[in-house]
Amino acid sequence: MQNETKNRFFLVVVDETEELHQALHFACARAKSIDANIALVYVITPNDFGHWASVNALMREEAREQAEEIIKSYSDYANRFTGKTPLVYIREGETTDQILQLIEEEEQICQLVLGANTKSDSAGPIVNYITGKGAARCKIPVVIVPGNLTDAQIEALC
């Protein structure tokens, strides 16, 4: 089984939600336990300043720099936890479409790990979409990690 998992990746969506930590911690613990890898994706939602091309270009550049900075800290965390450098993707577009498109493009991604908001009536827009309308497009298993789990609770599950 070890050879089969070496080139398999757990995909985690990097965003500004509190439950990202639980999703990433679960993915790292699980990947480490079976000698798999982590992939991180950050999706930049485009702003539309079509009539001000120079402003649009500057905003895109700033958004890209911010995305690189944010994803680096999570990449470093995954590297420290698993001992492996994760794959990093920065995409631009509508978040759920980009996630599903990435899964279709990259065969080595074997599981999508999402954190669920436990402080609201909604688990979050990505979880809601992937488990609803997007379920037919998602060709891999989805793990939803409750956002109220501690690191110790997560590790006990892995």
N, C-alpha and C positions, 0 to 999 in steps of 0.2 A: 504493500500500500504506500510505503514511503516514496518510491519512485513515481507513483501516480500523482502524489500531492505536491511534489517539489515545484512543479510549474503551474500550480493552481493558485488562484488569487481570490481573496475575499475583498470585495469592493465596499468601501465606506465613503459616504458622501460627506464632504467637509463643508460645513456651513456655520452660522453663528448661533445655533441652538444649543441649549444646555445639555440635551440628551446625546449630543455628538460624542461626549466623553465615554458614555456607556457603550455606544455602538463600537467605537474604536477599541476600547479596552476588551470587549468581547471578541472582536475580530482578531486582535493581536493574541489573546490567550488561546483562542481556538487554532489559529495558524501555527503558533508555537508548539502546541500539543501534537499536531499532525505534520509538522515540518512543511507547512504551506507558506504562502506569502500574502502580503497586503498590497492593495491598490487603493489609491485615494483619488477622488475626483472633486474638483471645485468648479462650479458652474457660475460664470459671470452672466448676469442678466443684462442684456444690452439696453442702453438708453437711446432714445430716438431724438437726436438733434440734427436730423437730415439736412435742414437748410443752413446749419452752421457746421460745415464739415470740419473745420479746424478745432472747434470746441468738441465735437464728437470724437475726433482722433485723440485729443488730449485726455478726454474722459476715459476712453477705452484703454489708453496706455496706463493711466493711473489705476484703473480697475485691475488691470493685469498685474501691475506691481504689487498692489494690495493682496491680490489672490496668491501670488507667489510667496509673499511674506506669511500669510495665514497658513497656507498649506505646508510651508517649511516646518513650522513648529509641530504640526501633527505628524509630518514625515519623520522628524527627529524622534518624537515619542515612539512611533511604531518601530523605528530602527533600534532604539534602546531596549524596547520590550522584546522584540523577536530576534534581534541580532542580524536582521536582514534589511537592506534598503528597499523601501516600498516603491512600486510604480506610482508615478504622479501624473495626473491628467488635469489640465486646465482647459475648460471648454467654454464656449460662449453660445448662449441661446436660452431657450425655455428649459428650466431645470429638469423636469421629468423626461422630456423628449431627449435631452442630451444624455441622461443616465441610461435610458433604454437603448439609445443608439450606440453608446459605448459598449454595452453588454452584447449587442449584436455584432459589433466589430471585433471584439477581443475574446476569442474562444477560451483563453486561459482563465477568464473570470468565471468562477464556479458558484459564487454565492454573493448576494447583496445583503449587507448588514445595515439596518437602519435603527436609529433610536426613536422611541415613542415618547411623546410628551405625556407625562402623567399628571400635569398640573392644570389640565384643561379638559373640556369635553371632547376635543379633537386630538387624535394622536399626532397630527401635523400634516401639512399639505402633501409631502412626498409619500408618507405612509398611506394616507387616504387615497391618493391616486394609484399607487402601485398595487394596493389591495382591492381597488375598485376597478375603474375603467382601464387602467394600465396592466392589469393582471394578464390579459390575453397576449400582450406584447412582451412580457417579461419571461424569458426562456430559461431562467435559473431559479433555484430556491431563494426565498427571501426570509431572512431572520429579523425579527423585530424585537429589540431589546428594550424593556421598560426603562424609562429614564430615572426611576427611583431606586434602582439597584446600586449597591455599593460595589467597589472593586472586589472585595472578598466574596460577596455573593456571586458575582460574575465568574470569578475564578473557580468557585465550587461547581459551577455548571459546566465548565470546560474540562 
